[in-house]
Amino acid sequence: MPTSQLMTMLVFLIILVHIALVSSLNLRPGYYSETCPEAEFIVRDVMKRALMREPRSVASVMRFQFHDCFVNGCDGSMLLDDTPTMLGEKLSLSNINSLRSYEVVDEIKEALEKACPGVVSCADIIIMASRDAVALTGGPDWEVRLGRLDSLTASQEDADNIMPSPRANATTLIDLFHRFNLSIKDLVALSGSHSIGEGRCFSIMFRLYNQSGTGKPDPAINPIFREELYKRCPLDVDQNTTVELDSTPRLFDNQYFKDLVAGRGFLNSDETLFTFPLTKKFVKLYSKGQDEFFRDFVEGMLKMGDLQSGQPGEIRRNCRVVNSVADHLVVGLQNRMESNHKSI
């Protein structure tokens, strides 16, 4: 092939790649039904195996959706490792020593790349895996909308500025969710994600020993539960020691809300939902009606999953790193060849 013709093809491929990167998203159920029909089965199979290996891991993965979608949209940015020129989100204040089980996403991505290379985004993996974490632990199952692209960068600063502290009160949380067009009902229902999993002693030391700088525990903590926490999280504890977030940490149910009503919320950002009037009514509703909780939780997850940044994206080959220019050219060439083949 003459050099001029080769250069023309490379320029054309670069244009194709650019168009693919900036094209608007049309999220919909069954997005991979033709390009990777086994995608959702593959994700659930890996999540089942992760659950059998370590039950806590699926709860960790389920939280990825919140931590990803609130920081510049659902784009898989939280999965990117740091580089010499980019501080990613894994070491942000809300994620460091807190988020874990990234290897489960790696395992899912590896399986998907074997089945259909370069097709399923890491951002969509988070959405599917979060849904599966809930369904596999006794919670609701639902149809997810797919078709997201993966970000080309990540921002530790944005994560630090956006994600709430475990000390956050209801007013702060309401304001945060409002920024993303999520209602008070969405806030309370989505907080029910703490129905499964564990939290670190680090996150409650101030509640136990120095609430609001008083040198005393949070009076909202049930006295019997407070004594339990003193034993689990003494002043000299390794603050990475974990405690169950509710009384049934391996079962996705409405026990979390029953615990809040009883003053047994683990985090300040949990118990504040019962002590604040605008959120209290939903806590009481969900503590009495699991079906209502499940319904509103699914609605909230779908709304949160629609958050997008509108920035260019790609389909990463490895969820931890962005693709190279060479990867883009190869994918573009493959797509061009497939298109030519179909037209013959």
N, C-alpha and C positions, 0 to 999 in steps of 0.2 A: 504494500500500500504506500503511495507517495507520501512524503512528509507533510505536504500541505493538506492532504485529505485527512491524515491522522490528526493533525492539529485542529482541523475543523470539527472532527468527531469529538475530540476532547473538550473543546469549547462547548459543543452542543450538550455533552454529558454534564458538564458543570452547570449549565443552565437548567437542565432537567433536575439535577440534584437540588439546586436552589429553589426551583418551583416546588419540589416535594417537601423541602424544609419549611417553607413559609405558607404552604397551603392551609386553609382553614379546616378546623376539625369538625367532623360530623359524627358525634358519638351515637352509637346505636347498639342494641342487642344483636348478637350473632355476627358481629363485625368480621370475625375470622372464619365464618362458616365455609367459605370457599378457599381462602388462602392458607388456613391452618385449622381444619375442622376439629381436630382433637385437642386444641389449645386448652379449653376449660377443663377437659378430663385430665390432661397432663398436670395442670396446676393443682387440681384437687388430689390427685394421686400422691404428688410430692408432699402436700400438706398433711395428708393422712399419715404418711411415713414419719414426718416431723413430729406429729402429735404422739405417735407411739414411742418415738425415741425420747422426747422430752415435752411433756404437756405444756410447760410454760412457754415454749418457743412459739406456738401458734398465737398465743395472746400477744407476744411481742410483735409478731408480724402484723397482727390486726391493727395495732396502733400506728403502723407505718402510714396508713391512709391519712390520718389526721395530721401527722407531722410532715407529710409530703404536700398535701393539698393546700394547707394554709400558708405555705411559704412559696409564693409565686405560682400557685396552681398545681394541679396533679400532673407532674412532669418527670417524676423519678429523680429529681435533683438531689434528694436526701441520700440516694444510694451512691453518689459519686465520692470517690476517695479524694483526699487533698492532692494537689500537684504543686510544683515549685511556683506556679503563678496563680494558684487558686486555693483559697481556704473554703472547703466545703462545709456541709451542715452537720456532719457526723460528730464534730467536736463542739458544736454550739451548746449553749448553757442548758437547753432543754433536752439535748440528746446524749451528751457525753456521760458515760457510765450509766445510762438509762436505757436507750434503745439498744437492742441486741438482736441476734438471730438473722443478721444479714446473709449468713451462709445458706439459709433456707431459700432466699430469693436467688442466690447464685445457683443452687441446685435446680430450681425451677427453670431458670434461664438456660442452663446447660441442656436440660431435657428438651426444651422448646427449640433450641438451636439445632439439635439433632433431628428433630421432626420436621421443622420448617425454618431454615436459616434466614435470619434477617427480616422476619415478618412480625413477631409479637414484641411490642414495646415493654420496657421495664415498668413504665408508668401503669400500663394495663395489668401487668403482673401484680403490682401492689393492690389494685382494685379487686382483682379476682381472688388473690390470696387472703385479703381482709374479709371478703364475703365468706370464703371457705372456712376461715378460722371460727367465725360465728356459727356457721351451719354445723360444723363438725363437733362443736362443744354443746350442742343442744339448742342453739338459737335458731332464728328464722333463716330461710334460704330465699334468695331472690335473683332475678335476672339483672345482670349488670350491663351498663352501657360502655362500649369499648371503642377504641380508635384513637387513643392518645399518642402523642409523640413524646420522646425523651428530650429533656433539656440538654443544651450544649454547655451549661455551666451550673454552678451552685453558689450560694452565698451564706457564709456563716453569719455575717452581719445581719442579713435579712432575717435569718432564723432567730437570732438573739433578740431582734427588735419586735418580732411578731408573736412567737410562741409564749404562752402564759407560764407563769411560775406556779409550782404546787401551793404557794402561799396566796394565790389570787383569790379575791373575793367575788361574789356573784356579780356585782356591778361591773367589775373589770371584765369578767367573762362575757357578760351580756353585750358590752360595748364591742368586744373583739368579734364575737359572732355576728353582730349587726354589720360590721364592716364587710362581711362576706355574704350579706343578704340571708343570713341564717337566723331564725327566730329564737325566742326564749324556749319554746317547746323543743326546737332542734337541739339547743344547748343541753337541756336536761336529758333528752332521750339519748343523745350521742355520748353524754357522760356515762351512760350505762355500759359503755365499752369496758369500764372498770369492773364489770361483772366477772371477768376472768383475768387471771394474772396476779402479779405481785408488785409491790412498790418498795423503794429503799427507805431504810431508817433515816437517811440523810434528808428525805423530803418532809419528815414530820418532827425533827428534833426541836424546831422552834415552837411547834404546837404543844409539845410535851413539857418543855422546860422554860420557854420565854415568849409566850404568845403576846404579840403587840408590845414587846419590851417590858412586860410586867414582871418577869422572873417567875411566872406561874403558868400552869397549863391552860389550854383553851377550855373554858367552862362548858363548852358545848359537847365535850367528849364524855360519853357515858362513864361514870366512875369505875365500874367493873372493867370495862374495856380499857380505860386508862391504866389500870393496874397491870393488865395483860401487856400493854404496850411498854410500860416501864421495864418489864422483864425481857421483852423482845428487843427493845431499843434503849438500853441503859446509856448513861452519859459517856461511858468509855467504850461503846460498841464500835465495831467496824461499820461505818455508816453505809457501806454497800450491802450490808445484811438486808435481806428482804422479808417482807411481811405480806400476807394475803390481803388483797384489796377488798374482798368481801368474804362472807362466811362459806361461800361455795366457789372457790377460785378456779375450779376446773369445769364448772358448769355455767353456760350462758343462760341466765334466768333473771328474774326481777329481785333476787335477794339483795342486790346492791342497794336498791331503794328502801327495802325493809330495814336494812342496816342503818341507812341515813336517818330514817324516822326514829330508830332506837338510839341515836347518838353514837353509832359505831362506824362512821365514815372515817377512812384512813387519812386521806389528804384534807387539808383545809379547803382546797378547791372542790372537794366532794361535799363535805358537811355544810359548807356555806349555801349549797343549793336547798337545804332544808330550813336553814335559819333565815333565809331571805324571802320575803312575802311573794315576790313575783315568780320565783322558781318553786317555792314550797308546794304550790297546788299541783304541779306536775309530778313532783316527787311522791306526794301522797297518792295521786292517781295511779302511777306506775307501781307503787308498792302494793296496791290492791288488785291491779289488773295487768297481768303479764302480756295478754294479747294486745292491749293498747300500747304497752311499751314496745313490743316487737314491731308493731305496725309503724309507729312513729320513728323508731330507730332505723328501719329500712328506708323510710322517706328521707330522713336526715342524711344517711349514707349516700343515697342517690344524689341529693342536692349538693353535698360536699364533693362528690366525685365529678360534678360538672364544672368545678372551679378550674379556670384555665388562665394562663398568662397572656396568650396571644403571641408569644415569642416563637422564633424559629425552633425547630426540633428535628429529631432523627429517630431511627430505630437502632438503639445500641446493640452491638454484638456482645458486649460485656457490660453488665449494669454498673460496674464500678468506674468505668472510664468512657469518655466520648470516643467515637470512631475517628480514625485518621482520615485525611483527605483521600488516601489510596482506597480505603474501604468504601467511601462514597462513590468513587469512580468505578470500582468493581461492581457495586450494586447497580449503579446507573447503567453500566454496560450490559449487565445481565438482563435488566428490565428492557433495555432497547432491543437486545437480541431476541428475547421472548416475544416482544411485540412484533418484530419483523417475521419471526417464525409463524405467528398466528395469522399474519396477513398474507402468507404465501398460499 
